[in-house]
C-alpha cells in the first residue's frame, strides 16, 4: 500500500512539473491515508520524482521544511486527503502586483466557488505560516501566500493538483489580458449564478 501511495505522489509531482507550476525543488506535495501522511523529501525535485523521494511526515530529518503547513491543513480540514504547494509564476506575478485572481472563466468559477484566500508574508517552514494557511484553507480550497506560493487542498491527490493547474491557468489568462493592455473582465454575478446552478 505504501509503495502505491508513493508512486502516485511521484507521478503527480512529475505532472505538476510538466504543467510548469513548479521548478527545481521548490514546493512540496503530500497525501493522507488513514493516520499516515506522506510528503516530498526536502531538496528533491519534481521533474524526475521517484517513489523514494517521499517519506512519512514524522521523519523530520528528511521531510519537507513545510511539513507543519501540510499537517495544519489536514488538522483543520478532516475532508482533505491531499495538499499541493507550488510556486506558479503567473499567480505570484499578479499577487506581487496587488492583483487578486478573479473568476474570468467557467472552470475557475466552478472549481473555486469560494474563491482563493490570501495570507500575509510569514517565514517558510514557520508555525506562523502554517497557522495562517490553515485558517484560510478552512473556508476554501486555495490559498496564496504572500511572496511565496500557492496551496491547494483536495479530497484526492488528483483533485488538489488539478486545482493548482486551474488556478495558474486563470492567472495566465488575466496576466495575458494585462500584457495586451486590456482590462480584465471577470464573470458577472448573474453569470456566476447561472454557472452555480449547473
N, C-alpha and C positions, 0 to 999 in steps of 0.2 A: 504493500500500500504506500509506504513512504517513498519508494523509488518512483512510483507512478506520479505522486504529487510533485516531486522534484523535477520530473521530466516535463510535466505540464508547466511548471514555473519557468523552466529553461526555454521551452517553446514560446511562451508568452513574452519573455524577455527579448528573444530574437525578433519576434514580430513587431514589438514596440520600436526596436532599433530600425527595422525596415521602414516603419512609418515615419521615422525621423523625429520622434518626440523625445528621444534620449540620445546621448552621445557619450562615448567612453564609459567611465564607471559612475557617472553622475546619476543619481536616482536609485530607487530600490522598489521591489515588489514583494508581497507576501500573501500567503493564504492560510486560512484557519480550517483545520479539520478536527472536529471534536474539541478537545482541550489543547491540542497541539497547534503551534503556529510556526510555519517555515518561512524564512526570509533570505534575501540575497546576502551573500557574504560581503564584507567591506572590501572596497578596492577591486571589485571584479566587474568586468564589462558586460554589456547586454548583447552586443552583436554576435559573439561566439559563445554565449552562455551554455553551460552544460549542467547536468543534474547535480554534479559535485559542487556547484557554485552556490548551493542553497543549504542552509543549516537551520536547526531548531533555534527559535528566538532566544532560548535560555542560554545558548552558547555565546556569551557576551564577548569572548575573545575574538570570535570570527564574524558575528552578526553585524549587519549594517549599523552605522552610528545612529540611524534614525529608528532603531527598534522601539524606543519609547513612544514615538509618534504612532507607529503601527499598533502597538499594544493599547494605547489610549483610544484609538478608533474602535477597536474590537470591544473594548470595555463599555464604551458609551452607546455602541450600536450592535446589539446582540444578533441582529439580522444580517450583518455584514460578514462575508466569508473571504473577502479579498480586498487588499488595499494596494493601489498603484501610485507611486510617487515619481514624477518625471519633471523635466526641465524644458518644456516646449517653448521654442523660440518666439513664435507669434504671440502666444498668450503673455509671455513675460515682456515682450516689447510693448504691447498695449497697456499692461499693468504699470510698467515703468513710466509711461506717458500719462498715467492717470485716467486711462480709458477703460471703463468696465465693459466686460463682454455682455452682449445683449442677444436675444433670440432674433436672428435675421433669417434663419432657415427653419423649416418644419422639423427636421431631425433634432436640432438643438432644443427646440421648444418642447418636443415630446420627451426626450431623454433627460432634460434638465428643467422639468416643470417647476421646481422650486429654485431654479437659478443656481448661480455659483456664488459662494461667500468669499470674503477677503479677510485676511488677518494682517495685523501689523508685523513688522520685522521682529524676529527672535532668532537667536543663535542656533545654527544647525545642531541637531542632537540634544538640544536642551529640553528640560522639563517644561519650560515656558512655551516653547514651540509646540510640544506635544499637547499641552493643555489648550492652547489657542485653537489648534486644528480640531481637536476633539469637540470642543464647544461649538465650532462652526459646522462640523460634519454631522452633528446631531440632527440638524434640520435640513440637510441637503446631501447630495452625493458628490459634490465637487467643491474644493477649497483652493484658492490661490494664495500662496504665502508670499508676502512682500519681499522682493529681492531674492527669491529662492526658486519656487516652482509650484507645481500643481499636485494635488492629492485627490484621487477619486476612490470611491468605495462602492463595492457591488456585492450582490448575493452569490457571485461566482467570479473566478479569475477572468473569464471571458468578458463578463459584463463590465467589470472595473476597467479593463484595458480598452474596451470599446468606448466607454465614456470619455476616457482620456483622448482617444482619437477624434471623437466627435467634437469635443471642446476645442482642441487645437485646430480642427478644420474650420470651425466657426470663427476663431481668431484670425486665421489666414484670410478668410473672406473679408472680414472687417478691415484687416490691415491692407488688403489689396484695394479696397474702396478708398482708403486714406491715401494710398500711394497714387491713385488715379485722380486724387484731389476731388473726390466725390463725397457727398455726405452719406453717412451710414443710415440706412432706413430699416429700423427694426420692425418686426411684425406688429401690427396694431392690436390693441386689446380685443377688438372684435375678431380679428383673425386668430388670435391665440385661443379665444373662447371656442371658436369653431373647431380648432385643432384638438383641444382637450375633450371634445365630445366624441371624437373618433374612437 
